[in-house]
Each structure stands twice: as structure tokens, then as C-alpha cells.
Amino acid sequence: MIPLDPVPRPLDSLTQRGAPDAVALEDKAGTMTYAQLERAVGEMAFALKALGLEPGDRVATWLPKTRTACLMPLAAVRAGLVHVPINPVLKRAQVAHILADSGARALVSQQARLAVFEVGDVGADCQVLTDADLTAERTLPVSDVGTDRLAAILYTSGSTGRPKGVMLSHANLWLGAISVAHYLEIGSEDRVLGVLPLSFDYGQNQLFSTWAAGARVVPLDYLTARDVIKAVERFGITSLAGVPPLWVQLLEAEWPVETASKLRRLTNSGGALTPRMVRDLRARFPAADLYPMYGLTEAFRSTYLNPTLVDKHPDSIGAAIPFAEIVVVGPDGAPASQGELVHAGPLVAQGYWRDPERTAQRFRPAPAFAKSGGMAVWSGDTVRLGEDGLLRFVGRDDEMIKSAGNRISPTEIEEAVLAGGETGEAAAFGVADARLGQAILVIARGDGSRETELRDRLRRDLPSFMQPARYDWRVELPRNANGKLDRTALRASLGEGK
């Protein structure tokens, strides 16, 4: 178990956490030692520096889990830049929005992906690059920047509007990596399978926490559960992180007993595990410790449940992770046994990129009774604190749709539905789904005669995880006193709580 050193360092110092000849990364192309990782990051940083960008400029990546995608978070900050990872499953319009909103001065992608762009999608002052453009014979040394400097902008959907960029500093990312590596007890002998998108805080931290422990990460873009099983067998994986829909797939698949026994650690976030899933995972992977977790991109990670407590408390999200202070605040602003979860401490992000209004709504001073001062993240989630000191998730106060581990804005779905004229009014909701956690339901005005046309268009315009599963067509949609669609009444008409 690595020590809990509370002093942050520049993020690219992670290359120095492992023994020089230990393997830092392994994929189908072979292995990369920590010494080779340091060299590769330095060379990539030198190539980025040679582009003539200014300190603090943003460099975006729109890539699958290539080695460039894995190294860029460290290389960008070593070159004095800010990394903006873009989910590889996003479509052209969404990528164009992130590039414009972040003011990206460089985009690293692949020729096939770049071919989908239309005129105006990429700004005139944004250089477009591929892996081949990031080679150099010289290197940059480990940076010595202040750890409060911005290191990354991760785009996450809000309950309204388009995705917003969460600003994370070197300290946020470094201390998050140390915290996770510590409480997960990752050791240098561990082999961590990275199946989650590197654009997610959860997926990206798999790189950082693995390297913080001097261990080995194996990035994997998978299509089926069988791909994951094969990777566990081939690479001798000991640690696997997932979201509930992935666990459903893996539990339905056939696992050789010997392969299942290789896993020593399972971690879950992006949605709650049901007590039945907890039992099934414990039965299928008896040698693995199970870590249920709860987190926010705005504060990286908030809570985890110690594996020794999982069987007795399968409904709990646990208690605060190291370096985090979690308090429950009632409507009157006082401590409460049930209320809003508020996260304070050094893991709190720096706010939303170029969005002071939404930053002020979510990032507010910590409650007076909190031990940590400064700004805190007010989650909007209601939790209950038990006499056992453990937290239970009660409900989400906003209308965010959380499907297959993805946070999806209802407004973004509604804008896409309305863009083609198949209907004049629509409202999107998340409804309970055993496999996805939540599926997307759209209530729309009309007779449904153009539903096939609508579905065909959205398959072209939206990624698979944002596709509505069902449409509910109605002659009229209710309105409130302000003339707006009455979302409360629409939700109530579905026969389930918000």
C-alpha cells in the first residue's frame, strides 16, 4: 500500500513512480517500461512544444486507447498545455462543440476521424495532427510547474444544456491518483485492465492511480464481454474497473474458473450496484475484493465502501475517500442525517471552463461546520448517513440521465430530436432499466408516423449511448403557468418518481 503523501506534485512526475525496468503499460504491441514511458512522454512533450503554442493553450485528443491517448495527459502538461480528452464515440457535431468551447489550439486524432469534419467544425487557429506528427529526437524533462495550474478539462454533461468542461489542476489529479492507489491497495505487481473511456475521470484515473503505484496498466477498447475475458486471461489482469452495465454483460458471459480467479480487485462507479449484482459478483469472482464507489467529475471521487463491509451493507456507497471531506447538509444548512452530499477538500475542481454562472451554482463555499475551508462541490444528490457512519444514496436532485455509466443531458437529447422537424415538442427522461441503469425515453407531440425517420436520423447524429430507447407519442404535452413544458407532470405521467 502506497503512503498517503498529501503533498501534490506535477502530474507528469507519475513517470518516476515505478522502477525504471518495471512495465508501465502493455498492449497488443508489447510492453513499455517506466524508463520508456518517461522517454516517450518527454519526446511527445517536445513535439508539442515545437508547435509554437502558448502556455495554457488547450490540446484536444479524439482517439481510441492508442499509446498516444494514454501518454498525452502527461505529455501535454509537460509541454505547459492543458489536455482536453474527447470521448471517441462522440459524433462530429459534439466534437466540434467541445473544440470550440475549449478553444483548442491543437487536435490530435486519426485520418479516418478527421475525414468526418465539415467546414467550420475545426477553428482556423486549431492545428490538426496525427500520431505521426508527435515524434521528436529530443525530450523535455519533468516539469516543475505549480500544482494549482490547470492540467486538464474533462467534458461532462449537465442536467441542462451542452456538455461543460470541468477544470482539474495538477494537484486534483495527482492527489486523486494517490488516494485511489492507496485505498485500493494497488501494488507494483498489479495489472490493471483499462476498459473505460479515457475521457471519463474514472477511466483516466486508472492510468494515473496505476502509475502512482508503480504498477502496469493494460488499455483495452472492447466490443463484447468476451474481449474482456480474453484480456484478463492473456495479460494476467488482477484489477478491473467497470460500471453496472458492464458487470451485467460480464456476469452473463461464460468465465473459465481459472480466468475468473485471476482477478483480485473489482471497482464500480458510474451507477449503483444492486444487492443482487453484489451477490453475483462475489460468487463469480470469489478471490476479488469488491469496491463500490461514488463520484463526481467535479470532485473526482467522493466515497468508497471497504470490501469487508460489502456483504453486510450492499446498499451503501461507503464513506469519504482519503483527502476528501464529505458532509451531509440539510435544507437549513446544518448537518443532517439526510440531505445534500457536499464534497470539500483538495480534490475539488477549479470550476467549469468559461462558465462562471454554472460554476457559482455548483461550486460554493464549504459549510461553516466543515473542517475543510474554501470551495466545495454541492452535488445535488440526496444521501442518508446511517448510525454506522456509512452513506446511502437516496436520489438525484437534477434531471441528469445516467445510462451505461454515461451522464447524458436531457436538453441535448431534446435538441437533437427537434432538429429534424419530425416533432415540434419533446422531453427526454431517464427511466429504470435493468441493463443500462437508465434508458432514454422521449415523450413527443405527434402521432408517431415519422418515428422511423426520426430514429434513422438520430443514428447518424448521436452516439449509440445517447439513442432513445422508446418514444411516447401524445397529442398534447402539458404546460406550466409560465407556458413551458411541465416536466414534473410529464414525469408523474410515467408512473415513477423523479
C-alpha positions in Angstrom: 0.0 0.0 0.0 1.5 3.3 -1.0 1.7 6.1 1.6 -0.8 8.9 1.8 1.5 11.8 1.0 -0.6 14.9 1.0 1.9 17.0 -0.9 1.0 17.2 -4.7 3.5 17.1 -7.5 3.3 17.9 -11.2 1.2 15.3 -12.9 3.9 14.2 -15.4 6.0 13.1 -12.4 4.0 9.9 -12.5 6.6 8.5 -14.9 9.0 8.3 -12.0 6.8 6.3 -9.6 7.8 2.9 -10.9 11.1 1.1 -11.1 12.8 2.0 -14.5 12.7 -1.5 -15.8 9.2 -2.3 -14.5 6.4 -2.5 -17.1 4.2 0.7 -17.0 1.9 -0.1 -20.0 1.2 -3.2 -22.0 -1.0 -3.8 -25.1 -1.0 -5.9 -28.2 2.1 -4.0 -29.4 4.1 -5.2 -26.4 5.3 -3.6 -23.2 6.6 -0.2 -22.2 8.7 0.2 -19.1 8.7 3.2 -16.8 12.0 4.3 -18.3 10.5 4.0 -21.8 7.4 5.8 -20.6 9.4 8.7 -19.3 11.3 8.9 -22.6 8.1 8.7 -24.7 6.4 11.4 -22.7 9.4 13.7 -22.9 9.6 13.3 -26.7 5.9 13.8 -27.2 6.1 16.9 -25.0 9.0 18.3 -27.0 7.0 17.7 -30.3 4.0 19.6 -28.7 6.3 22.4 -27.6 7.6 22.8 -31.1 4.1 23.6 -32.4 4.6 27.1 -31.1 1.6 27.0 -28.7 1.5 29.3 -25.6 1.5 28.0 -22.0 -2.0 27.2 -21.0 -3.3 26.5 -24.6 -5.6 23.5 -24.9 -4.7 20.4 -26.9 -7.5 18.0 -27.5 -7.3 14.3 -28.3 -10.1 12.4 -30.1 -8.7 8.9 -30.1 -9.3 5.3 -29.1 -7.0 3.9 -26.5 -3.8 4.2 -28.5 -0.5 4.8 -26.8 -0.7 8.4 -27.8 -4.1 8.7 -26.0 -2.5 7.2 -22.9 0.6 9.3 -22.9 -1.0 12.6 -23.9 -2.3 13.6 -20.4 1.3 13.6 -19.2 2.9 15.0 -22.3 0.5 17.9 -22.7 1.2 19.2 -19.1 4.9 18.7 -19.5 4.7 21.0 -22.5 2.8 23.6 -20.4 -0.5 22.8 -22.2 -3.9 21.8 -20.9 -5.3 18.4 -22.1 -8.9 18.0 -23.4 -9.7 14.3 -24.0 -12.8 13.8 -26.1 -14.8 10.6 -25.9 -14.0 8.6 -29.1 -17.7 7.6 -29.5 -18.9 11.1 -29.9 -20.1 12.3 -33.3 -18.9 15.2 -35.4 -21.2 17.9 -34.1 -20.4 17.1 -30.5 -16.7 17.0 -31.1 -16.9 20.4 -32.9 -18.7 21.8 -29.9 -16.0 20.7 -27.4 -13.3 22.0 -29.7 -15.0 25.4 -30.0 -15.9 25.7 -26.3 -12.5 24.7 -25.1 -10.8 27.0 -27.6 -8.5 24.1 -28.5 -5.3 25.2 -30.3 -4.5 21.7 -31.4 -6.4 18.4 -32.1 -4.7 15.0 -32.2 -6.8 12.4 -33.9 -6.7 9.8 -36.8 -7.2 10.4 -40.5 -10.4 8.4 -40.6 -11.9 10.5 -37.8 -10.7 13.8 -39.3 -12.4 13.0 -42.5 -15.9 13.4 -41.0 -15.4 17.1 -40.2 -17.2 19.7 -42.3 -16.1 23.3 -43.0 -16.1 25.3 -39.8 -16.0 22.3 -37.4 -12.4 23.0 -36.5 -11.3 26.5 -35.9 -8.8 28.2 -38.2 -6.4 28.6 -35.3 -6.5 24.9 -34.3 -3.7 22.8 -35.7 -4.8 19.3 -36.7 -2.3 16.4 -36.0 -2.0 12.7 -36.1 0.3 10.3 -34.1 3.0 10.7 -36.8 3.3 14.4 -36.1 4.3 13.8 -32.4 7.7 12.3 -32.8 10.9 14.0 -31.8 14.5 13.1 -31.2 14.8 15.4 -28.1 12.9 15.3 -24.9 11.6 17.7 -22.2 12.4 17.0 -18.6 9.8 16.6 -15.9 8.0 19.8 -15.3 8.2 22.0 -12.2 5.0 24.0 -12.5 2.9 25.0 -9.6 0.4 22.2 -8.8 -2.5 24.6 -8.8 -2.0 25.1 -12.5 -4.7 23.8 -14.8 -3.8 20.4 -16.2 -7.0 19.1 -17.9 -10.5 19.9 -18.9 -12.9 17.0 -18.8 -16.2 17.5 -20.5 -19.3 16.1 -18.7 -23.0 16.7 -19.4 -25.1 18.8 -17.1 -28.8 18.4 -16.5 -29.4 21.2 -18.9 -27.5 22.4 -22.0 -24.5 21.0 -23.7 -21.5 19.3 -22.0 -19.5 21.6 -19.8 -15.8 21.4 -19.1 -14.6 20.6 -15.6 -11.2 22.2 -14.8 -8.8 20.0 -13.0 -5.4 21.0 -11.6 -2.2 19.1 -11.3 -3.0 18.8 -7.5 -6.5 17.5 -8.2 -5.3 14.7 -10.5 -2.1 13.9 -8.5 -3.8 13.6 -5.1 -6.7 11.7 -6.7 -4.3 9.2 -8.1 -2.5 8.8 -4.7 -5.8 8.5 -2.8 -7.2 5.8 -5.1 -4.0 3.8 -5.3 -3.8 3.8 -1.5 -7.4 2.8 -0.6 -7.5 0.2 -3.4 -4.2 -1.1 -2.2 -2.7 -1.3 -5.7 0.8 -2.8 -5.6 3.6 -2.7 -8.1 2.8 -6.3 -9.1 -0.8 -5.4 -10.1 -2.0 -5.4 -13.7 -5.0 -3.1 -14.2 -7.3 -3.5 -17.2 -8.4 -0.1 -18.5 -11.7 -0.7 -20.3 -13.3 2.7 -19.5 -13.0 5.8 -21.8 -10.0 7.9 -21.0 -12.3 11.0 -21.4 -14.0 10.0 -18.1 -12.5 10.9 -14.8 -13.0 7.2 -13.7 -11.2 5.9 -16.8 -8.4 8.4 -16.8 -7.7 7.8 -13.2 -7.0 4.2 -14.0 -3.9 5.3 -15.8 -2.8 7.7 -13.0 -3.5 5.5 -10.0 -1.8 2.6 -11.6 1.3 4.6 -12.4 1.2 6.2 -8.9 1.6 2.7 -7.5 4.3 1.7 -10.0 2.0 -0.9 -11.5 1.1 -2.0 -15.0 -1.9 -0.7 -17.0 -3.4 -2.6 -20.0 -5.7 -0.3 -22.1 -8.4 -2.1 -23.9 -11.1 -1.0 -26.4 -13.6 -3.8 -26.2 -16.7 -4.7 -28.2 -18.0 -7.7 -26.2 -17.7 -9.2 -22.8 -15.7 -12.0 -24.4 -13.0 -9.4 -25.3 -12.6 -8.5 -21.6 -12.4 -12.2 -20.6 -9.7 -12.8 -23.2 -7.7 -9.8 -22.0 -7.9 -10.9 -18.4 -6.5 -14.3 -19.4 -3.9 -13.0 -21.9 -2.4 -10.3 -19.7 -2.9 -11.8 -16.2 -5.2 -9.0 -15.1 -5.6 -8.6 -11.4 -7.7 -5.4 -11.2 -10.8 -4.5 -13.2 -12.9 -1.3 -13.1 -16.4 -1.1 -14.5 -19.9 0.4 -14.5 -23.1 -1.6 -13.8 -24.0 -2.3 -17.5 -20.5 -3.9 -18.0 -21.0 -6.1 -14.9 -24.3 -7.3 -16.3 -22.6 -8.3 -19.5 -19.7 -10.0 -17.7 -22.0 -11.9 -15.4 -24.0 -13.2 -18.4 -20.8 -14.4 -20.1 -19.0 -17.7 -19.6 -15.9 -17.4 -17.5 -13.4 -20.2 -17.2 -12.9 -20.7 -13.4 -9.1 -20.2 -13.7 -9.6 -16.9 -15.5 -12.1 -15.6 -13.1 -9.8 -16.5 -10.2 -7.0 -14.2 -11.6 -9.0 -11.1 -10.6 -8.1 -9.7 -7.1 -9.9 -6.4 -7.3 -13.2 -5.1 -8.8 -14.2 -1.5 -8.6 -17.5 0.1 -9.5 -18.7 3.6 -10.1 -21.0 5.4 -12.6 -24.1 4.0 -11.0 -25.1 1.9 -8.0 -24.8 -1.9 -7.8 -27.9 -3.7 -6.8 -27.7 -6.1 -3.8 -28.3 -9.0 -6.3 -25.4 -7.8 -8.5 -23.2 -7.6 -5.4 -24.0 -11.2 -4.6 -23.5 -12.4 -8.2 -20.1 -10.6 -8.5 -19.0 -12.1 -5.1 -20.0 -15.5 -6.3 -18.4 -15.3 -9.8 -15.2 -13.7 -8.6 -14.6 -15.2 -5.1 -10.9 -14.2 -5.0 -11.7 -10.5 -5.8 -12.3 -7.6 -3.3 -15.3 -5.5 -4.4 -15.1 -1.8 -4.1 -18.4 0.1 -4.7 -17.7 3.8 -5.2 -19.5 7.1 -5.7 -18.0 10.1 -7.5 -18.5 13.4 -9.3 -16.3 14.7 -12.1 -16.3 18.0 -10.3 -14.6 16.3 -7.3 -13.1 13.3 -9.0 -14.2 10.7 -6.4 -16.1 11.1 -3.1 -16.7 7.8 -1.3 -15.9 4.1 -1.4 -17.1 1.1 0.6 -14.5 -1.0 2.2 -14.6 -4.6 0.8 -15.0 -6.0 4.2 -18.3 -4.2 4.6 -19.8 -5.1 1.2 -21.6 -8.3 2.1 -23.3 -6.8 5.1 -24.0 -3.4 3.5 -24.5 -3.9 -0.2 -26.7 -0.8 -0.5 -24.1 1.6 0.8 -21.8 4.0 -1.1 -19.4 3.9 1.9 -17.5 6.8 3.4 -15.1 9.5 2.3 -12.0 8.5 0.3 -8.6 9.8 1.6 -8.1 13.6 1.1 -11.9 14.2 0.8 -14.3 15.5 3.4 -17.9 14.5 2.8 -20.7 16.2 4.8 -24.5 15.9 4.6 -26.3 19.2 4.6 -29.9 19.7 5.4 -32.3 22.4 3.9 -31.4 24.8 6.7 -27.6 24.5 6.0 -27.0 22.5 9.2 -25.6 19.0 9.5 -28.3 16.4 8.8 -28.8 12.6 8.7 -30.4 13.0 5.3 -29.7 15.9 2.9 -27.4 17.0 0.1 -24.0 15.4 -0.2 -21.3 18.1 -0.2 -17.7 17.4 -1.1 -14.9 19.6 0.3 -11.1 19.3 0.3 -8.2 19.3 -2.2 -9.9 17.1 -4.8 -12.5 19.8 -5.6 -12.1 21.0 -9.2 -11.5 24.6 -10.2 -15.0 25.1 -11.7 -16.4 24.9 -15.2 -14.4 26.3 -18.1 -15.6 29.7 -19.1 -18.9 29.3 -17.3 -19.0 31.4 -14.2 -22.8 31.1 -13.9 -22.9 27.3 -13.6 -19.7 27.3 -11.6 -21.4 29.6 -9.0 -24.3 27.2 -8.8 -22.3 24.0 -8.2 -19.1 25.3 -6.6 -19.9 27.2 -3.4 -18.1 27.9 0.0 -17.9 24.8 2.2 -20.5 24.7 5.0 -19.3 26.5 8.1 -19.3 23.3 10.1 -17.0 21.5 7.6 -13.3 21.0 8.6 -12.1 21.9 5.2 -12.4 25.5 4.1 -12.5 27.0 0.7 -14.8 25.9 -2.1 -16.9 22.8 -2.1 -18.9 20.8 -4.6 -22.6 20.8 -3.8 -23.6 17.6 -5.6 -27.4 18.0 -5.9 -27.6 14.4 -4.7 -29.6 13.4 -1.6 -27.9 10.9 0.7 -28.6 9.4 4.0 -26.0 9.0 6.8 -26.6 5.9 8.9 -25.7 5.3 12.5 -23.0 3.0 11.2 -21.2 6.0 9.6 -22.0 4.8 6.1 -23.8 6.8 3.4 -26.7 5.5 1.3 -27.7 7.2 -2.0 -31.3 8.4 -1.9 -31.9 10.3 -5.2 -30.6 12.7 -7.7 -31.9 16.3 -7.5 -31.4 17.2 -11.1 -32.7 15.5 -14.2 -29.5 14.0 -15.5 -29.9 10.7 -17.3 -27.3 8.2 -16.3 -27.1 5.4 -18.8 -24.4 2.7 -19.1 -22.1 4.8 -17.0 -22.6 7.9 -19.2 -24.0 11.2 -17.9 -26.5 12.5 -20.5 -28.1 15.9 -20.7 -31.9 15.7 -21.4 -31.6 19.1 -23.2 -29.0 17.8 -25.6 -31.3 14.8 -26.5 -34.3 17.1 -26.9 -32.4 19.5 -29.2 -31.3 16.5 -31.4 -34.9 15.2 -31.5 -36.3 18.5 -32.5 -33.7 19.4 -35.1 -35.3 17.4 -37.9 -38.9 18.6 -37.7 -40.4 15.1 -37.1 -42.0 16.6 -34.0 -42.4 20.1 -32.6 -42.1 19.3 -28.9 -40.2 16.7 -26.9 -39.0 16.0 -23.4 -36.3 13.4 -22.6 -36.2 11.4 -19.3 -34.2 8.5 -17.8 -36.3 5.5 -16.9 -35.2 2.5 -14.9 -33.6 -0.2 -17.0 -32.0 -3.4 -15.6 -29.2 -3.5 -18.0 -28.4 0.2 -18.5 -29.3 1.6 -15.1 -31.4 4.1 -17.0 -32.7 4.1 -20.6 -33.7 7.2 -22.5 -37.5 7.8 -23.0 -38.7 10.7 -25.2 -42.2 12.0 -24.8 -43.0 13.8 -28.0 -46.0 15.6 -29.6 -47.4 13.8 -32.6 -48.9 10.6 -33.9 -45.6 8.7 -34.3 -45.9 8.4 -38.1 -42.4 9.7 -38.5 -40.7 7.7 -35.8 -38.7 5.5 -38.2 -37.5 8.6 -39.9 -36.5 10.2 -36.6 -34.7 7.1 -35.4 -32.7 6.8 -38.7 -31.6 10.5 -38.4 -30.6 10.2 -34.7 -28.5 7.1 -35.5 -26.5 9.4 -37.8 -26.4 12.3 -35.4 -25.9 10.8 -31.9 -23.6 8.1 -30.5 -25.1 4.8 -29.5 -25.3 5.6 -25.8 -27.5 8.6 -26.5 -30.1 6.9 -28.6 -33.6 7.0 -27.2 -34.8 3.5 -26.4 -38.5 4.4 -26.6 -40.9 7.1 -27.8 -44.2 8.0 -26.2 -46.3 10.0 -28.7 -49.0 12.2 -27.4 -51.5 14.7 -28.9 -50.7 17.5 -26.5 -48.0 18.0 -23.8 -48.9 19.7 -20.5 -47.6 23.2 -19.8 -47.0 25.0 -16.5 -48.0 28.6 -15.6 -45.1 30.0 -17.4 -46.1 28.4 -20.7 -43.2 26.0 -20.6 -43.5 22.2 -20.8 -44.5 20.8 -17.4 -41.7 18.3 -16.9 -43.0 17.5 -13.4 -46.4 16.5 -14.8 -44.7 14.5 -17.6 -42.5 12.7 -15.2 -45.5 11.9 -13.0 -47.4 10.6 -16.0 -44.7 7.9 -16.4 -45.8 6.4 -13.1 -42.4 6.7 -11.4 -40.6 9.2 -9.2 -38.1 11.6 -10.4 
